[in-house]
Amino acid sequence: MASRPDFRSLLRSSGIRRRELLMAAVSSLIAWPMLNAGAAESSEADVSPRAREDAIRRLPMRELNEETQRKLLSVVERPSIFRRMPTKSIDCDTDLYLFLIRNPEVIVNIWEIMGVSNMTAERAGAYAWKGNDGAGTICNIELVYGTENLHVLYGDGYYEGPLLKRKINGRCVLLLHSGYSRGQDSRGYIGNQLDVFLTIDNVGADLIAKTLHPWVGQTIDTNFTESAKFLSRLSLAAETNGSGMQRLSDKLTKVQPPVRDRFTSVSASVAERVSVASSPVRR
């Protein structure tokens, strides 16, 4: 049986880096997962036109209203930066995973409690959040489409801080594809792929994008990878240390009570779901 993880060391072992600039902040708020469970993981992001065109084709435009279509197309048709994250596969409870993707303020509050990040995320609607990375970035995020296999998010905001001489306004679209499988160890695994589109609205956007792309890309890649690892560790903690998860839930003062209660309920049932899935089938 796995030993009980110490929560402080578990959470701080994640290499979550300080979020700076619009895209790093937005992707960190929502990003966590990647495509076709069981697929081989790639080690580098794909920035090719082919990957970008494939991502656009996979947008569920027929399922969206005209206003949402307009907002998405204004970003994806001519992005300043496009990046398809390396594919990842994580050991994570499905219900907990979906809950955290759809309630990112819970993860942000946990990071704050453990001293991992100064970022804040405030729910502004049923599927909307206002984020602040504590380093100059303010952003608004909206989940415009969501199923078990696909989440589409739109964000807009700005960066105004010491890294650049002027304020930068931007918009982004995130496509998070998720697939589910069960390994030979009878545990559930979630594979994911994240497509990132970023448009910088300032004059000289192309120059800004070329200057920032290497740095922003590295920051997004690192935060994305470490965020995925964090979800897996949190799921393990829920599986093996229910009392610790309850104490953690009690400390979530930056989330609405119904969301906190749901987190308590979902995390408390992780161990039971893992036990049922791992039990041999009786004939």
Rosetta blueprint (number, residue, H / E / L):
1 M L
2 A L
3 S L
4 R L
5 P L
6 D L
7 F H
8 R H
9 S H
10 L H
11 L H
12 R H
13 S L
14 S L
15 G L
16 I L
17 R L
18 R L
19 R L
20 E L
21 L L
22 L H
23 M H
24 A H
25 A H
26 V H
27 S H
28 S H
29 L H
30 I H
31 A L
32 W L
33 P L
34 M L
35 L L
36 N L
37 A L
38 G L
39 A L
40 A L
41 E L
42 S L
43 S L
44 E L
45 A L
46 D E
47 V L
48 S L
49 P H
50 R H
51 A H
52 R H
53 E H
54 D H
55 A H
56 I H
57 R H
58 R L
59 L L
60 P L
61 M H
62 R H
63 E H
64 L L
65 N L
66 E H
67 E H
68 T H
69 Q H
70 R H
71 K H
72 L H
73 L H
74 S H
75 V H
76 V H
77 E L
78 R L
79 P L
80 S L
81 I E
82 F E
83 R E
84 R E
85 M L
86 P L
87 T L
88 K E
89 S E
90 I E
91 D E
92 C L
93 D L
94 T H
95 D H
96 L H
97 Y H
98 L H
99 F H
100 L H
101 I H
102 R H
103 N L
104 P H
105 E H
106 V H
107 I H
108 V H
109 N H
110 I H
111 W H
112 E H
113 I H
114 M L
115 G L
116 V L
117 S L
118 N L
119 M L
120 T E
121 A E
122 E E
123 R E
124 A E
125 G E
126 A L
127 Y L
128 A E
129 W E
130 K E
131 G E
132 N E
133 D L
134 G L
135 A L
136 G L
137 T E
138 I E
139 C E
140 N E
141 I E
142 E E
143 L E
144 V E
145 Y E
146 G E
147 T L
148 E L
149 N L
150 L E
151 H E
152 V E
153 L E
154 Y E
155 G E
156 D E
157 G E
158 Y E
159 Y E
160 E L
161 G L
162 P L
163 L L
164 L L
165 K L
166 R L
167 K L
168 I E
169 N E
170 G E
171 R E
172 C E
173 V E
174 L E
175 L E
176 L E
177 H E
178 S E
179 G E
180 Y E
181 S E
182 R E
183 G L
184 Q L
185 D L
186 S L
187 R L
188 G E
189 Y E
190 I E
191 G E
192 N E
193 Q E
194 L E
195 D E
196 V E
197 F E
198 L E
199 T E
200 I E
201 D L
202 N L
203 V L
204 G L
205 A H
206 D H
207 L H
208 I H
209 A H
210 K H
211 T H
212 L H
213 H H
214 P H
215 W H
216 V H
217 G H
218 Q H
219 T H
220 I H
221 D H
222 T H
223 N H
224 F H
225 T H
226 E H
227 S H
228 A H
229 K H
230 F H
231 L H
232 S H
233 R H
234 L H
235 S H
236 L H
237 A H
238 A H
239 E H
240 T H
241 N L
242 G H
243 S H
244 G H
245 M H
246 Q H
247 R H
248 L H
249 S H
250 D H
251 K L
252 L L
253 T L
254 K L
255 V L
256 Q L
257 P H
258 P H
259 V H
260 R H
261 D H
262 R H
263 F H
264 T H
265 S H
266 V H
267 S H
268 A H
269 S L
270 V H
271 A H
272 E H
273 R H
274 V H
275 S H
276 V H
277 A H
278 S H
279 S L
280 P L
281 V L
282 R L
283 R L
